[in-house]
């Protein structure tokens, strides 16, 4: 059943509605979000488009002014970030606090985000434009946290599944739904992510990368082993140019404009 939002809620920007809903659902970490709450957030995400988070996907006429400098990702380049400017994987940070984070990964065609995990996290994602190839797994038995390097048997959830915008928002859970995944952009594309709780080395939630080896004698499964990132892999940072976000003053919002991985 669709949720009817009150008029004062509908008057907010879509990204503000998303933030407010996340703040309500995720502000009590002791209580895991219910399936109904997750579906509510998915419904809000379903309505978000690239322009709502300050990105021009090039699909519609835009009021974006031509870049006036060599740095097309500068706020001075116009009201929206042009999709054509993303020549490498770029993260547009919207918000982060102890309970959740919101941001957009923007990909040029052919770029790959290597296989990685989301330890003890729920992740909601919306493909804003373009198409992407997804490979994902769930652990059969999660490696112990004390292991020097994570490895083990994983079940295939998606084997090179192609997703195209527009489409419904997806969700993965700590132990199901494709908690470990990799993306390869088939066309220029962007993915809006909500993570709860966010990555944190301090709290034992680092981002770990893996190699995967299919097991010919066991179709639908693969052996995953922790690996180091290629030295030439990096994620650039870009400023958020979407509608101004009014946040809870108790939130500890970090500045990720210079995000690099």
N, C-alpha and C positions, 0 to 999 in steps of 0.2 A: 504494500500500500504506500502510495506517495505521501510524503510529509508536506502539509500546508504550512508555510512559514508565515509568521505575523508580518504585517506591513512594515513595521519599524526594522525588522530583520532584513526584509527584502530591499530596504533602502540602502543597506550597507554594500560595500564592494564585495565581490565574490571571494577575494582573498581574505578580507576581514571576517566574512562569515565562516570561512574555513578555519581561520585562527581561533575565533571565538568558540567554535564547536570543539576544536582540539583542546582548547584550554579547559572546557567543561569536562570532556571525556577523560583527559589524561592528567588532570591536576591532582588526582588522588592515586599515586603509584601503588598504594597497598591494595587497591581494588582493580583487578584486571578489567579491561573494557569488555562489555557484553557484546554478543553477536549483533544485537539490535543497534547498539551504538556504532559498531563498525559499519553496518549497512547504512546508517544515517550519514556517516562521514563519506562513504563511497558515493552516496547520492549527491552530496555537495560537490565532491571532486568531479563528478560526471558533468557538472555544469560549467566547469572552469575551462576557459580557452587561453591560448597563448597571450593574447592582448591583455587579459585580466592580470597577468603577472609581468607586464611590461615588455613583451616580446612580439615583434612583428614576424609572423610566420610566412609572409609573402603571398598568402592565399587571397587576401582581400586588399582593396585600395587602402593605403595608409597615409596618415598625415605626417609620417616621419620625415624630417628634413634630411637632405643628403648630408653625408658626413662632411664636416668642415675641417677634419684633421686626419692624420694617418691612423689614429686610434679610433676605430669604428665602435668600440665597446665603451667609450667614454660617455658619461651622461650628456656631454655637450653635443653628441651626435644626433640628438633628437629625443622625442618623447618615448619611443620604443627602441629596444635593442633589435637590430635587423638580423634575422636568421642567417643571412649570407655572410655575416661577419664572424661566425663561429667556425674558424678554420682548424680548431682542435677541440677536444672535449673541454667544456667550460661549465663551471658551477655558479649559478646565480643564487646567492644566499638570501633567503627571505627572513628567517627567524630561527633562533635556537635558544632553548632554555633547558633546565634540568629534566623536564618531562618529555619534550618532543622537539623535533626540528622540521623546518619546511624549506625546500629549495628546489631548484630546477637544474637538471643536467641537460646540456645542449650538445648535440653531436653533429659534426660534419659527416657527409656520406662516407662509409667505409671505416669509420672509427670504431674501436672496440674497447669496452670497459671489461677488464679481465674477470674471471670467475672469482667471486668473493662472497663472504657470509654476512649474516646479520644476527650476531649472538644475542639470544634472549630478547629479540626485538619484533615488534609488529611493524610492517611496512605497507603503506598504501601508496599506489602509484597511478598516475594518469598520463597516458601518451597524448601530448598536446597537439603535435602535428608530425607528419612523416610516417615512416615505417621502420621497424626494428626487428632483428632476429634475436630470439631469446633461448638460452640454454640454461636449464635449472635442475637442481637436485635437492633432496632432503636426506639427512643422515639416516641410515638404518639404526645406528647407535652412535650418539654424539660422542666425539673424542673427549676424554677427561680434560678438565681445565689445566691440570697439572702437567699435561704432556708438553714436552719441549717443542715439538712440531706436530700440529694436528694432521691426522690422516685416518682413513677408514673407508668402509663400504657405504655407498650412497645410492639411493633409488632415483632414477630419472623421472622428473616431473614434466619437463618439456625438452624435447630434442629438436633444436633449431626451429622452434615455433615462430612464425611470422605474425607480428601484430601491426595493425595499421590504424591510424587515427581517421575519423573519430571512433572511439570505442569506450567501453565501460571501464571504470577504474578497477584495478586489481588489488588484491590483498594477500600478503604472505604472513605466516605466523612463526613463532620461534622454532617450531618443530614440524611445520607442514606448509604446503603451498609453494614450495620452491625457495626455501630460505637461503640457499646458495645459488647465485645466478650470474650470468654473463650476458652482455648486450653487444650486438654489432649493428650499427646503423646502416640500413639498406639505402636510405635517402637521408638528407638532413632531417633531424628530428629532435624533440625535446621531451623530457619526462619530469613531471612534477612529483616529488617524493615527500611523504610525511612519515617520519620515523619516530617510534616511541618504544623505549627511551632512545635518545640519540647515541651515536658512537661515543665512547669514552674510554680512553686508556686507563684513566684513574679508577674507574669503576669496573674494570675487567671486561669492557666491550670494545676491543680493538677491531679494526677492519683487517681481516686476514684473507690472503689470496691463495688460490689453489690451482694445481694442474689436475686434469681428469683423464683417466685411462679407461675406456670401455672394456668390459669383461665379456669376451666372445662366448664363453661357456655359460654366462648368466645374463641373458638379454634383459634390458631394462635396468641394469645396474652398472656402476662404474666405481673405480677406486680413486679416491681423491687424496691428494697430498699437499700440504702447505708448501708454498713456494715464495720466493722473493719477487717483487715487481721488476720488470725490465728497467734498466737504468734510464732509458730514454722516455719512460712513461710519466706523464704529469697531467694534472688537471688545472686549468687556468681558472682564475676568478673574474667575475664580472659584477658590476653593481646592479642592485635591484632597482628598477625604474617604474615599478607598478604603483598602484594606489598606496598612499601612506597608510601604515599599519599602526593602529592604536593597541598597545600591548599592556598586559597586567604589569603594574610597577614592581611586583614581586619577582617577575621573570628576570633571569640573568641572561640577557641577550648579547651574545658575542658578536664581534665585528669580523665577518668572513670575507670582506671585500678582496682581500689578498690571499684567498684560499689557494693553496698549492698542495698537491699530494705526491 
